[in-house]
């Protein structure tokens, strides 16, 4: 794996030289400063030391000049076994943190840092897939991970961050069979919750107004509406035979409105947990 790359960036008629290289223990303090300057999720220095001594090939930084860090990526390998059997252990990489200083953003640095970590995971560790978490409101980062780097949203971690905000869990698969298997497993979890749903499902991340596409009937037809409320009984017609009928129709419309609102909320909850990738099965 190449440990260093250098390229020129021309921004506002100024030439900036940026180098992507592997981090060393001497860089950890500057990486922590970069983290404190940009992100609300901060770590003690010993956490960076734990990463570099455990996975020394998975820490990269962007350096604009010697000792001046423009950004970094902190990655690791997870220990849990995601295989189908006890003997099968999938190699699961994870992006712990990535940060680029504001003055160096929109120059492709985050993309190059991520790709450097991903290539090392594949070539040095033979990783099966990589995951990360991102705030559901961080639209710029979600766009980078999904549209540029090819990550898939797999679920929502409720109140993942210290301030109570939810996080999207996103995954990128390096091996197609693993991709199909894991995405099928995730979708089957949804089916067990919503028996009327079928896969493949495709969800597009959005805090509101998200759309879902599915082979077969529209999603709104596959989620059964359940309610403990008894349907309103029509009132008996009055002497004229019209007042009672009108009142009964009004009650029916009210009940239908309540059901639609509940159904909409239930659909929105499902959208938060739908996988984004369409996969095939044998």
C-alpha positions, -999 to +999 in steps of 0.1 A: +000+000+000+014+034-009+020+053+023+023+088+009+009+109-020+013+145-028-008+167-052-013+204-059-045+222-052-052+256-069-077+276-049-082+313-055-051+315-076-030+301-047-012+269-049-014+246-019+007+215-016-010+187+004+005+154+014-014+123+025+007+101+046+005+076+075+004+091+109+032+085+135+031+087+173+046+122+170+015+133+150-011+124+176-011+156+195-017+176+163-044+152+153-062+157+186-059+195+181-075+192+147-103+171+162-109+197+190-111+225+164-137+208+142-158+182+159-180+180+190-170+143+195-136+145+212-112+119+225-084+118+250-049+114+238-047+078+251-075+069+227-054+080+197-024+061+211-046+030+214-054+032+177-019+038+165-004+010+185-032-014+176-037-005+139-007+016+129-016+013+092-051+028+095-042+063+106-037+089+079-033+126+079-032+154+054-002+177+058+000+211+041+036+217+054+058+199+079+040+199+113+008+216+098-021+191+097-050+199+074-070+168+083-069+132+095-087+099+095-087+075+125-098+040+117-097+005+133-109-031+130-138-042+151-136-073+172-171-087+171-179-117+149-204-109+122-202-143+104-230-167+101-212-194+121-188-193+151-159-204+128-166-177+102-153-143+113-159-113+090-132-087+090-150-054+098-132-021+095-146+010+111-140+047+106-137+061+142-132+098+132-124+119+102-119+157+103-106+184+079-100+220+089-125+244+075-099+263+054-090+231+036-125+218+029-141+212-006-106+203-019-111+165-020-089+159+011-116+140+030-121+117+000-084+110-003-081+103+034-110+079+033-097+061+002-063+057+018-078+040+049-101+018+028-073+006+005-052-004+035-081-022+051-085-043+019-049-049+011-033-052+045-062-067+065-084-083+038-114-065+053-149-076+042-165-042+048-161-009+066-187+010+086-191+045+101-216+067+120-227+101+109-252+126+123-285+125+105-284+163+101-249+163+085-261+164+049-227+173+035-210+143+051-238+119+041-236+131+005-198+124+005-201+089+020-231+079-002-226+096-035-188+098-037-175+069-016-203+044-022-215+038+014-250+025+022-272+036+050-281+004+070-299+017+101-304+046+125-288+045+160-312+064+182-295+091+205-261+079+194-243+112+202-238+127+236-262+156+228-290+131+220-289+134+182-295+102+161-268+087+138-270+069+106-249+037+105-234+034+070-215+005+054-193+000+024-188-036+012-156-048-004-169-082-013-202-087-032-213-120-015-208-104+019-228-073+007-258-094-004-258-115+027-256-086+052-281-064+033-305-094+032-301-099+069-309-063+076-339-063+054-353-095+070-352-077+103-375-051+089-397-078+074-400-094+109-412-060+122-434-052+092-446-086+078-462-069+048-429-055+035-408-074+010-373-068-004-353-055-022-359-021-006-342+012-015-343+041+010-330+075+003-318+094+034-338+124+043-350+139+076-384+145+060-400+138+027-380+106+022-392+083-006-391+046-008-391+024-039-398-013-038-405-040-064-441-049-062-469-029-045-462+006-031-449+005+005-480+022+018-500-009+007-476-034+024-476-020+060-507-032+077-525-006+098-533-018+132-554+001+157-571-008+190-598+017+183-631+003+172-646+018+140-673+044+146-708+030+143-732+050+121-758+069+141-793+062+135-811+085+111-834+111+126-870+115+117-861+132+084-836+103+077-808+128+067-793+143+099-782+109+113-766+099+080-746+132+078-733+128+113-723+092+106-703+104+075-686+131+095-675+105+121-662+082+094-641+110+079-627+118+113-617+082+119-601+079+084-581+111+091-568+097+124-559+064+107-540+082+080-520+103+105-510+071+125-502+053+093-479+082+081-461+083+114-456+045+113-442+048+077-418+075+088-404+053+115-399+026+090-380+049+066-355+056+094-346+019+095-347+009+059-314-002+041-305+019+012-290-008-011-309-029-035-295-064-036-301-097-053-306-132-039-302-167-053 
